[in-house]
Amino acid sequence: MKLRAFDIDMDFEVIRNWITDERTHAMWSANRIGFPMERKDFEDFLKRQKEEGDSAFAAENEDGRIVGFFLYGKNEETMEGMLKFIVVDPEQRGKGTAQEMLHLAAQYAFEKTGAAAVHLNVFSANPRAKRCYEKAGFSERNTAPGAFPYKEEKWDRINMILPSMIQS
């Protein structure tokens, strides 16, 4: 697997087809992108994220097929990198694909951007993703109870962190 810059022309349709229901979409995007996801909305979203300093990445398998997506940004004050909007091809889930992508993302954050740690958020309504992040070495840092309303539910937002193993 390798990481590369996300290419809207090559990758949008693939990613859009991974998120097929409203609840999954809310868990992934915190409703910052409309559902169903349209290209123009996603382009506008990526533009706003880029203005905030985030970069969009695609993970490709050995055959050149996109198997994952995430955004990465770094807070220069805290020296923490943040992974956002993480999603993996549903056909690849449970096969170690997310673990490998997260490892490569963390390696990029530590080695290329000098991050002291990498963190991410996951909703309590997504225990499978939380377990995945724990397997990748992330640990729970804090929880914001009821931070995200979804229909009649209130989901906790769990912040998870992975410290760098690189000695500075």
N, C-alpha and C positions, 0 to 999 in steps of 0.2 A: 504494500500500500504506500501511496505517496500523497502529500498534500499539495494543492495548487490553488491559485486564485480562482474564485468562483467566476464562471462565465455565464452571464444571463442568457445568451443565445443558445449555448450548448446545454445548460443545466437546469433552466427554470422548469421546463415541462416535467423533467424527471422528478424534481423535488415536489412540485405541486401534486403529483400523483401519489406521493408517499403519505400525504395527509388528507384522508378521505372523509373524516367526520368532524363535526363541530367541536366536540369535547377534546379530541386529540389535538386539534388545531389550537384551542385555547391553552392546553397544557404546554404546547410548543411555543406559541407566540404571545401569550398573555394578552391576546386580542389586540396586539399592536399592528396587526395586518388583518385585513378583512377576510371573511370566509364566505364562499370559496375564494381561494387566493387567485387574484388576477395579476397578470404580468406587470401592468402599469403600477398597481398598488405595491407590488414587491420591489419594483425598480425605485419607486419613490421612497420606500422604507429603507432600502440599501443606501440610497443617496443620503438620507438623514443620518443613518448609522455611520457612514463614512465621514460626514461632517463632524461627528462626535469622536472620531478617531478609530473607529472599528474597521477591520478588514474582513471580507467574506472569503471563506475557504471551502473547497470541495475536497473530499477524500476519494481517490481513485484506486480501484483494485488493479491487479497485475494486467488485466485485460483492457485497462483504460476506461472502465465503466465507473461512473460516479456511484459511491455507496454511502456517502455521508456529507454533511454540511454543518458549518458552525461559523459564528462571528467571533473575532478576537479583538480585544482592546486592552490597553495598559494604562493604569493610573500612575502617572509619573511621581505623584506625591507619596503614595503608599508603596510604590514599586510592585503592585499586584496586577497580574494579568487577569482578564475575565473572559471566560468562554460563555457565549450566549447563543440561543436559538439552535441548539444542538439537535440534530435529527439524523437517523440512520435508515437506510432502505429497510422496510419491514421484512423483506425476504432475507436480509442479512442479520436480523436480530437473533441473539442467542448463539451466535457463531464466533464471537470474539471480535467482530468488526468494530464495534463501538470502543472496546478496550484499546485496540490498536490505534484507532483514530485519536482517542483521548491521549494516549501515550505520545503520539507524534505532535499533537497540539501542545502538550506540556513541554516537550522537548524544544519546540519552536519558541515557546514563551521564555523558557529559561536560557537557552543558548543564543537565540537571535535577538530577543528584546531585553534580556537582562532582568526579567521578572524574578522577584524573591519568592513569590508564591503565585498560584493560579487558583481562582475561585469561580464558582458557578452557582446558580440558583436552580432549585427544582421544587415543584409543588408537591405537597403531601398526597395529592390525588394521583401521583405518578410513582408508586413504590417501586415499580420495575426499573425505572430510570435511576432512582436513588440507589438501589442495589448495584446497578451497573457502575455508577460513579464510585461507590464504596469499593467495589472490586478493582477499580482503576487506581485506588489509593487515596481518594478524597475522603475527608472526614467532616462530620457536621460541625460547623462553627457556631451558628445561631439560627433561631427560627422566629419568624414574624407570624404570630398566630392570626388566622383569618385575613391575611394580606390581600388575597385575590378573590373577589366574588365571581362565581360562575353560576348563572341561573339561581337556583335556590340554595346553592352550596357556598361555603367560604373555605378556600384552600389556604393552608399554611404555606409560607414561602421559606424554604430551608436553604440556607447558604452553606455551601461545602467548600473546603479549601484543601489544596495540595501544596505543601511547602517544597521549595527547590531542594534537591539533593546536591546541587552544584556548590562546591566550596568556593567562596569568593576571596 
